Amino acid sequence: MSLFYDILYYFQKRGFEVCRRIAERLGIRARVVRTTFIYLTFATLGFGFALYLFIAFWLKIKDLVYTKRTSVFDL
């Protein structure tokens, strides 16, 4: 049972990063975004999950390429 909770904790910590970032940008709760992805996945037979993975990949690439610098001397 400990393995189950370890996997659950991993996905709660890292798996919902996409939903949290989308919710912050839109100014809504992350729970609403997660629920929308779940309903979209069931309604379109997996398209919501594919969209979620695409957005997660895109955010990861964006984070690697774009880094916010606080001043000119952070080169």
N, C-alpha and C positions, 0 to 999 in steps of 0.2 A: 504494500500500500504506500510505502514511502516513495517508491519510484513514481507512482501516479502523481503524488503531490509535488515531487521535484519537477516533473514535466509540466504540470499545471502552473507552478510558480514561474518556470522559464517563459511560458507563453504569456502569462499575465505581465511579466516584467518587460519582455522584449517583443512579443508578438503583436501587442496592441499599440505599438509606437506610431504606426501609420494612422490609426484612428484618432489618437490623441493629437497628433500634429494637424490633421485635417480639422478636428474640432476646434483647436486653438485658432486656426486661421479663419474659420467661419464664425467663431464666437458662440458655439453651442456645446452641449455636453458630449463627452466622448462616448457615453452609453448610447446616445441616439445614433451616432455614426456606426458603432458596432452593430446595433440592431438593424440598421439599414443594410449593412453589408450581409448580415445573416439572411434577411428577407430577400434581398436581391439574389443571393446564391440559390435559395430554394425556388424562387420564382423563375429564374432563367437557367436552371440546371447547371450551375457552376460558373456562370459568367461573373458573378459578384466575387467569387474566390479568385478567379483569374485577374480581375480588375484590382483586387487587393494586392496580389503578388506583384503586379506590374507597378502599382504605386509604391510599394515597399522597395522594389528594385530602383525605381526612379529617385526616390528620396535618398537612398544609400549612395547612388552615384552623385547626386547633387551635393550631399554632405562631403564627399571626398574631393570634389572639384572646387566648391565654393566654401571658403572659410572667412568668417567675419574678422576683420582686423580692427582693433580699437584705435590705432594711431598710425601715422605714417612710418614710424620707426620699427614697426613689426614686420619687416620684410624678411 
